């Protein structure tokens, strides 16, 4: 694997992780807006309560 290929792969992996995190945040926000309690949202999404607090601000 060349250095350029390695960098490209690392960039793709980073982008995938960012996309997954964005999706988890969107799901958590929707759950909270639907009235699901914070503890359930934390358990389902794996986000912290601090993350949830930032979503609502």
PDB file of N, CA, C and O in Angstrom:
ATOM      1  N   UNK A   1       0.851  -1.175   0.000  1.00  0.00           N
ATOM      2  CA  UNK A   1       0.000   0.000   0.000  1.00  0.00           C
ATOM      3  C   UNK A   1       0.897   1.238   0.000  1.00  0.00           C
ATOM      4  O   UNK A   1       1.820   1.365   0.804  1.00  0.00           O
ATOM      5  N   UNK A   2       0.595   2.132  -0.919  1.00  0.00           N
ATOM      6  CA  UNK A   2       1.375   3.364  -0.980  1.00  0.00           C
ATOM      7  C   UNK A   2       0.916   4.328   0.113  1.00  0.00           C
ATOM      8  O   UNK A   2      -0.142   4.153   0.716  1.00  0.00           O
ATOM      9  N   UNK A   3       1.723   5.329   0.346  1.00  0.00           N
ATOM     10  CA  UNK A   3       1.388   6.336   1.347  1.00  0.00           C
ATOM     11  C   UNK A   3       0.092   7.058   0.965  1.00  0.00           C
ATOM     12  O   UNK A   3      -0.745   7.332   1.826  1.00  0.00           O
ATOM     13  N   UNK A   4      -0.070   7.358  -0.305  1.00  0.00           N
ATOM     14  CA  UNK A   4      -1.286   8.039  -0.766  1.00  0.00           C
ATOM     15  C   UNK A   4      -2.514   7.167  -0.527  1.00  0.00           C
ATOM     16  O   UNK A   4      -3.558   7.668  -0.111  1.00  0.00           O
ATOM     17  N   UNK A   5      -2.396   5.874  -0.785  1.00  0.00           N
ATOM     18  CA  UNK A   5      -3.514   4.956  -0.550  1.00  0.00           C
ATOM     19  C   UNK A   5      -3.852   4.873   0.935  1.00  0.00           C
ATOM     20  O   UNK A   5      -5.021   4.821   1.317  1.00  0.00           O
ATOM     21  N   UNK A   6      -2.810   4.862   1.764  1.00  0.00           N
ATOM     22  CA  UNK A   6      -3.019   4.811   3.211  1.00  0.00           C
ATOM     23  C   UNK A   6      -3.757   6.059   3.681  1.00  0.00           C
ATOM     24  O   UNK A   6      -4.699   5.962   4.467  1.00  0.00           O
ATOM     25  N   UNK A   7      -3.339   7.224   3.211  1.00  0.00           N
ATOM     26  CA  UNK A   7      -3.990   8.484   3.590  1.00  0.00           C
ATOM     27  C   UNK A   7      -5.446   8.499   3.121  1.00  0.00           C
ATOM     28  O   UNK A   7      -6.340   8.942   3.842  1.00  0.00           O
ATOM     29  N   UNK A   8      -5.663   8.009   1.911  1.00  0.00           N
ATOM     30  CA  UNK A   8      -7.022   7.966   1.378  1.00  0.00           C
ATOM     31  C   UNK A   8      -7.902   7.069   2.251  1.00  0.00           C
ATOM     32  O   UNK A   8      -9.032   7.437   2.575  1.00  0.00           O
ATOM     33  N   UNK A   9      -7.398   5.913   2.627  1.00  0.00           N
ATOM     34  CA  UNK A   9      -8.138   4.986   3.475  1.00  0.00           C
ATOM     35  C   UNK A   9      -8.427   5.608   4.841  1.00  0.00           C
ATOM     36  O   UNK A   9      -9.534   5.482   5.365  1.00  0.00           O
ATOM     37  N   UNK A  10      -7.428   6.277   5.411  1.00  0.00           N
ATOM     38  CA  UNK A  10      -7.622   6.944   6.705  1.00  0.00           C
ATOM     39  C   UNK A  10      -8.687   8.032   6.596  1.00  0.00           C
ATOM     40  O   UNK A  10      -9.499   8.202   7.505  1.00  0.00           O
ATOM     41  N   UNK A  11      -8.684   8.760   5.500  1.00  0.00           N
ATOM     42  CA  UNK A  11      -9.687   9.804   5.286  1.00  0.00           C
ATOM     43  C   UNK A  11     -11.088   9.226   5.157  1.00  0.00           C
ATOM     44  O   UNK A  11     -12.048   9.780   5.692  1.00  0.00           O
ATOM     45  N   UNK A  12     -11.200   8.111   4.448  1.00  0.00           N
ATOM     46  CA  UNK A  12     -12.498   7.455   4.305  1.00  0.00           C
ATOM     47  C   UNK A  12     -13.010   6.953   5.649  1.00  0.00           C
ATOM     48  O   UNK A  12     -14.192   7.095   5.961  1.00  0.00           O
ATOM     49  N   UNK A  13     -12.125   6.372   6.436  1.00  0.00           N
ATOM     50  CA  UNK A  13     -12.511   5.862   7.753  1.00  0.00           C
ATOM     51  C   UNK A  13     -12.955   6.999   8.671  1.00  0.00           C
ATOM     52  O   UNK A  13     -13.937   6.867   9.402  1.00  0.00           O
ATOM     53  N   UNK A  14     -12.232   8.108   8.628  1.00  0.00           N
ATOM     54  CA  UNK A  14     -12.590   9.266   9.457  1.00  0.00           C
ATOM     55  C   UNK A  14     -13.951   9.814   9.035  1.00  0.00           C
ATOM     56  O   UNK A  14     -14.779  10.151   9.882  1.00  0.00           O
ATOM     57  N   UNK A  15     -14.178   9.902   7.741  1.00  0.00           N
ATOM     58  CA  UNK A  15     -15.463  10.386   7.239  1.00  0.00           C
ATOM     59  C   UNK A  15     -16.608   9.475   7.638  1.00  0.00           C
ATOM     60  O   UNK A  15     -17.692   9.950   7.976  1.00  0.00           O
ATOM     61  N   UNK A  16     -16.379   8.183   7.602  1.00  0.00           N
ATOM     62  CA  UNK A  16     -17.400   7.219   8.005  1.00  0.00           C
ATOM     63  C   UNK A  16     -17.745   7.392   9.476  1.00  0.00           C
ATOM     64  O   UNK A  16     -18.919   7.395   9.844  1.00  0.00           O
ATOM     65  N   UNK A  17     -16.729   7.535  10.316  1.00  0.00           N
ATOM     66  CA  UNK A  17     -16.956   7.723  11.749  1.00  0.00           C
ATOM     67  C   UNK A  17     -17.727   9.015  12.019  1.00  0.00           C
ATOM     68  O   UNK A  17     -18.619   9.044  12.867  1.00  0.00           O
ATOM     69  N   UNK A  18     -17.384  10.074  11.299  1.00  0.00           N
ATOM     70  CA  UNK A  18     -18.091  11.346  11.475  1.00  0.00           C
ATOM     71  C   UNK A  18     -19.551  11.209  11.061  1.00  0.00           C
ATOM     72  O   UNK A  18     -20.441  11.762  11.708  1.00  0.00           O
ATOM     73  N   UNK A  19     -19.792  10.479   9.994  1.00  0.00           N
ATOM     74  CA  UNK A  19     -21.163  10.259   9.534  1.00  0.00           C
ATOM     75  C   UNK A  19     -21.977   9.455  10.531  1.00  0.00           C
ATOM     76  O   UNK A  19     -23.146   9.755  10.773  1.00  0.00           O
ATOM     77  N   UNK A  20     -21.361   8.434  11.107  1.00  0.00           N
ATOM     78  CA  UNK A  20     -22.054   7.630  12.112  1.00  0.00           C
ATOM     79  C   UNK A  20     -22.392   8.465  13.340  1.00  0.00           C
ATOM     80  O   UNK A  20     -23.489   8.355  13.887  1.00  0.00           O
ATOM     81  N   UNK A  21     -21.459   9.293  13.768  1.00  0.00           N
ATOM     82  CA  UNK A  21     -21.696  10.151  14.932  1.00  0.00           C
ATOM     83  C   UNK A  21     -22.826  11.142  14.646  1.00  0.00           C
ATOM     84  O   UNK A  21     -23.679  11.378  15.502  1.00  0.00           O
ATOM     85  N   UNK A  22     -22.830  11.711  13.463  1.00  0.00           N
ATOM     86  CA  UNK A  22     -23.894  12.643  13.092  1.00  0.00           C
ATOM     87  C   UNK A  22     -25.245  11.936  13.117  1.00  0.00           C
ATOM     88  O   UNK A  22     -26.238  12.506  13.571  1.00  0.00           O
ATOM     89  N   UNK A  23     -25.285  10.717  12.638  1.00  0.00           N
ATOM     90  CA  UNK A  23     -26.523   9.941  12.648  1.00  0.00           C
ATOM     91  C   UNK A  23     -27.013   9.668  14.057  1.00  0.00           C
ATOM     92  O   UNK A  23     -28.207   9.781  14.336  1.00  0.00           O
ATOM     93  N   UNK A  24     -26.093   9.307  14.950  1.00  0.00           N
ATOM     94  CA  UNK A  24     -26.478   9.057  16.343  1.00  0.00           C
ATOM     95  C   UNK A  24     -27.040  10.322  16.986  1.00  0.00           C
ATOM     96  O   UNK A  24     -28.015  10.261  17.735  1.00  0.00           O
ATOM     97  N   UNK A  25     -26.432  11.452  16.697  1.00  0.00           N
ATOM     98  CA  UNK A  25     -26.916  12.722  17.245  1.00  0.00           C
ATOM     99  C   UNK A  25     -28.308  13.067  16.713  1.00  0.00           C
ATOM    100  O   UNK A  25     -29.158  13.556  17.457  1.00  0.00           O
ATOM    101  N   UNK A  26     -28.534  12.814  15.433  1.00  0.00           N
ATOM    102  CA  UNK A  26     -29.844  13.094  14.841  1.00  0.00           C
ATOM    103  C   UNK A  26     -30.919  12.193  15.443  1.00  0.00           C
ATOM    104  O   UNK A  26     -32.025  12.648  15.734  1.00  0.00           O
ATOM    105  N   UNK A  27     -30.593  10.920  15.628  1.00  0.00           N
ATOM    106  CA  UNK A  27     -31.542   9.986  16.241  1.00  0.00           C
ATOM    107  C   UNK A  27     -31.845  10.413  17.671  1.00  0.00           C
ATOM    108  O   UNK A  27     -33.004  10.424  18.086  1.00  0.00           O
ATOM    109  N   UNK A  28     -30.813  10.762  18.423  1.00  0.00           N
ATOM    110  CA  UNK A  28     -31.000  11.184  19.811  1.00  0.00           C
ATOM    111  C   UNK A  28     -31.879  12.427  19.881  1.00  0.00           C
ATOM    112  O   UNK A  28     -32.775  12.510  20.720  1.00  0.00           O
ATOM    113  N   UNK A  29     -31.628  13.374  19.017  1.00  0.00           N
ATOM    114  CA  UNK A  29     -32.429  14.607  19.015  1.00  0.00           C
ATOM    115  C   UNK A  29     -33.889  14.287  18.724  1.00  0.00           C
ATOM    116  O   UNK A  29     -34.783  14.816  19.385  1.00  0.00           O
ATOM    117  N   UNK A  30     -34.134  13.441  17.755  1.00  0.00           N
ATOM    118  CA  UNK A  30     -35.510  13.057  17.425  1.00  0.00           C
ATOM    119  C   UNK A  30     -36.183  12.352  18.593  1.00  0.00           C
ATOM    120  O   UNK A  30     -37.349  12.607  18.894  1.00  0.00           O
ATOM    121  N   UNK A  31     -35.445  11.468  19.247  1.00  0.00           N
ATOM    122  CA  UNK A  31     -36.000  10.753  20.397  1.00  0.00           C
ATOM    123  C   UNK A  31     -36.383  11.724  21.506  1.00  0.00           C
ATOM    124  O   UNK A  31     -37.461  11.613  22.089  1.00  0.00           O
ATOM    125  N   UNK A  32     -35.509  12.668  21.794  1.00  0.00           N
ATOM    126  CA  UNK A  32     -35.788  13.643  22.848  1.00  0.00           C
ATOM    127  C   UNK A  32     -36.997  14.507  22.497  1.00  0.00           C
ATOM    128  O   UNK A  32     -37.829  14.801  23.355  1.00  0.00           O
ATOM    129  N   UNK A  33     -37.087  14.907  21.239  1.00  0.00           N
ATOM    130  CA  UNK A  33     -38.224  15.727  20.809  1.00  0.00           C
ATOM    131  C   UNK A  33     -39.541  14.959  20.872  1.00  0.00           C
ATOM    132  O   UNK A  33     -40.608  15.559  21.003  1.00  0.00           O
ATOM    133  N   UNK A  34     -39.465  13.631  20.780  1.00  0.00           N
ATOM    134  CA  UNK A  34     -40.656  12.787  20.895  1.00  0.00           C
ATOM    135  C   UNK A  34     -41.015  12.496  22.346  1.00  0.00           C
ATOM    136  O   UNK A  34     -42.012  11.829  22.621  1.00  0.00           O
ATOM    137  N   UNK A  35     -40.202  12.996  23.272  1.00  0.00           N
ATOM    138  CA  UNK A  35     -40.517  12.843  24.686  1.00  0.00           C
ATOM    139  C   UNK A  35     -39.918  11.624  25.357  1.00  0.00           C
ATOM    140  O   UNK A  35     -40.278  11.301  26.489  1.00  0.00           O
ATOM    141  N   UNK A  36     -39.014  10.946  24.681  1.00  0.00           N
ATOM    142  CA  UNK A  36     -38.358   9.791  25.288  1.00  0.00           C
ATOM    143  C   UNK A  36     -37.362  10.299  26.323  1.00  0.00           C
ATOM    144  O   UNK A  36     -36.621  11.247  26.065  1.00  0.00           O
ATOM    145  N   UNK A  37     -37.346   9.666  27.498  1.00  0.00           N
ATOM    146  CA  UNK A  37     -36.499  10.183  28.580  1.00  0.00           C
ATOM    147  C   UNK A  37     -35.013  10.037  28.257  1.00  0.00           C
ATOM    148  O   UNK A  37     -34.600   9.171  27.485  1.00  0.00           O
ATOM    149  N   UNK A  38     -34.230  10.916  28.876  1.00  0.00           N
ATOM    150  CA  UNK A  38     -32.793  10.994  28.587  1.00  0.00           C
ATOM    151  C   UNK A  38     -32.065   9.683  28.847  1.00  0.00           C
ATOM    152  O   UNK A  38     -31.187   9.302  28.072  1.00  0.00           O
ATOM    153  N   UNK A  39     -32.415   8.986  29.924  1.00  0.00           N
ATOM    154  CA  UNK A  39     -31.718   7.740  30.255  1.00  0.00           C
ATOM    155  C   UNK A  39     -31.894   6.703  29.147  1.00  0.00           C
ATOM    156  O   UNK A  39     -30.957   5.975  28.819  1.00  0.00           O
ATOM    157  N   UNK A  40     -33.089   6.638  28.577  1.00  0.00           N
ATOM    158  CA  UNK A  40     -33.340   5.702  27.481  1.00  0.00           C
ATOM    159  C   UNK A  40     -32.537   6.101  26.250  1.00  0.00           C
ATOM    160  O   UNK A  40     -31.960   5.247  25.578  1.00  0.00           O
ATOM    161  N   UNK A  41     -32.502   7.386  25.959  1.00  0.00           N
ATOM    162  CA  UNK A  41     -31.747   7.874  24.798  1.00  0.00           C
ATOM    163  C   UNK A  41     -30.260   7.572  24.974  1.00  0.00           C
ATOM    164  O   UNK A  41     -29.597   7.143  24.030  1.00  0.00           O
ATOM    165  N   UNK A  42     -29.740   7.794  26.171  1.00  0.00           N
ATOM    166  CA  UNK A  42     -28.332   7.491  26.457  1.00  0.00           C
ATOM    167  C   UNK A  42     -28.063   6.007  26.232  1.00  0.00           C
ATOM    168  O   UNK A  42     -27.068   5.637  25.608  1.00  0.00           O
ATOM    169  N   UNK A  43     -28.944   5.168  26.738  1.00  0.00           N
ATOM    170  CA  UNK A  43     -28.768   3.715  26.626  1.00  0.00           C
ATOM    171  C   UNK A  43     -28.817   3.253  25.169  1.00  0.00           C
ATOM    172  O   UNK A  43     -28.005   2.431  24.745  1.00  0.00           O
ATOM    173  N   UNK A  44     -29.767   3.784  24.415  1.00  0.00           N
ATOM    174  CA  UNK A  44     -29.958   3.350  23.031  1.00  0.00           C
ATOM    175  C   UNK A  44     -28.858   3.867  22.107  1.00  0.00           C
ATOM    176  O   UNK A  44     -28.364   3.128  21.256  1.00  0.00           O
ATOM    177  N   UNK A  45     -28.471   5.133  22.271  1.00  0.00           N
ATOM    178  CA  UNK A  45     -27.521   5.746  21.335  1.00  0.00           C
ATOM    179  C   UNK A  45     -26.063   5.607  21.748  1.00  0.00           C
ATOM    180  O   UNK A  45     -25.162   5.698  20.914  1.00  0.00           O
ATOM    181  N   UNK A  46     -25.832   5.384  23.048  1.00  0.00           N
ATOM    182  CA  UNK A  46     -24.458   5.328  23.532  1.00  0.00           C
ATOM    183  C   UNK A  46     -23.842   6.700  23.746  1.00  0.00           C
ATOM    184  O   UNK A  46     -22.654   6.809  24.050  1.00  0.00           O
ATOM    185  N   UNK A  47     -24.639   7.743  23.591  1.00  0.00           N
ATOM    186  CA  UNK A  47     -24.157   9.097  23.836  1.00  0.00           C
ATOM    187  C   UNK A  47     -24.178   9.381  25.331  1.00  0.00           C
ATOM    188  O   UNK A  47     -24.858   8.695  26.094  1.00  0.00           O
ATOM    189  N   UNK A  48     -23.433  10.392  25.738  1.00  0.00           N
ATOM    190  CA  UNK A  48     -23.426  10.781  27.148  1.00  0.00           C
ATOM    191  C   UNK A  48     -24.555  11.781  27.406  1.00  0.00           C
ATOM    192  O   UNK A  48     -25.117  12.359  26.475  1.00  0.00           O
ATOM    193  N   UNK A  49     -24.871  11.970  28.679  1.00  0.00           N
ATOM    194  CA  UNK A  49     -25.880  12.975  29.027  1.00  0.00           C
ATOM    195  C   UNK A  49     -25.399  14.369  28.637  1.00  0.00           C
ATOM    196  O   UNK A  49     -26.203  15.233  28.288  1.00  0.00           O
ATOM    197  N   UNK A  50     -24.096  14.584  28.696  1.00  0.00           N
ATOM    198  CA  UNK A  50     -23.529  15.875  28.273  1.00  0.00           C
ATOM    199  C   UNK A  50     -23.786  16.104  26.786  1.00  0.00           C
ATOM    200  O   UNK A  50     -24.145  17.207  26.375  1.00  0.00           O
ATOM    201  N   UNK A  51     -23.600  15.053  25.980  1.00  0.00           N
ATOM    202  CA  UNK A  51     -23.887  15.158  24.545  1.00  0.00           C
ATOM    203  C   UNK A  51     -25.345  15.549  24.323  1.00  0.00           C
ATOM    204  O   UNK A  51     -25.649  16.386  23.473  1.00  0.00           O
ATOM    205  N   UNK A  52     -26.246  14.936  25.096  1.00  0.00           N
ATOM    206  CA  UNK A  52     -27.671  15.227  24.949  1.00  0.00           C
ATOM    207  C   UNK A  52     -27.977  16.669  25.337  1.00  0.00           C
ATOM    208  O   UNK A  52     -28.781  17.333  24.683  1.00  0.00           O
ATOM    209  N   UNK A  53     -27.345  17.146  26.387  1.00  0.00           N
ATOM    210  CA  UNK A  53     -27.567  18.526  26.818  1.00  0.00           C
ATOM    211  C   UNK A  53     -27.167  19.507  25.725  1.00  0.00           C
ATOM    212  O   UNK A  53     -27.839  20.518  25.516  1.00  0.00           O
ATOM    213  N   UNK A  54     -26.080  19.213  25.032  1.00  0.00           N
ATOM    214  CA  UNK A  54     -25.615  20.091  23.956  1.00  0.00           C
ATOM    215  C   UNK A  54     -26.585  20.075  22.776  1.00  0.00           C
ATOM    216  O   UNK A  54     -26.717  21.070  22.064  1.00  0.00           O
ATOM    217  N   UNK A  55     -27.256  18.954  22.573  1.00  0.00           N
ATOM    218  CA  UNK A  55     -28.217  18.857  21.475  1.00  0.00           C
ATOM    219  C   UNK A  55     -29.391  19.806  21.661  1.00  0.00           C
ATOM    220  O   UNK A  55     -29.917  20.360  20.696  1.00  0.00           O
ATOM    221  N   UNK A  56     -29.788  19.983  22.892  1.00  0.00           N
ATOM    222  CA  UNK A  56     -30.985  20.767  23.179  1.00  0.00           C
ATOM    223  C   UNK A  56     -30.703  22.249  23.341  1.00  0.00           C
ATOM    224  O   UNK A  56     -31.635  23.040  23.490  1.00  0.00           O
ATOM    225  N   UNK A  57     -29.439  22.640  23.315  1.00  0.00           N
ATOM    226  CA  UNK A  57     -29.082  24.061  23.453  1.00  0.00           C
ATOM    227  C   UNK A  57     -28.892  24.707  22.109  1.00  0.00           C
ATOM    228  O   UNK A  57     -28.590  25.898  22.034  1.00  0.00           O
TER     229      UNK A  57
END
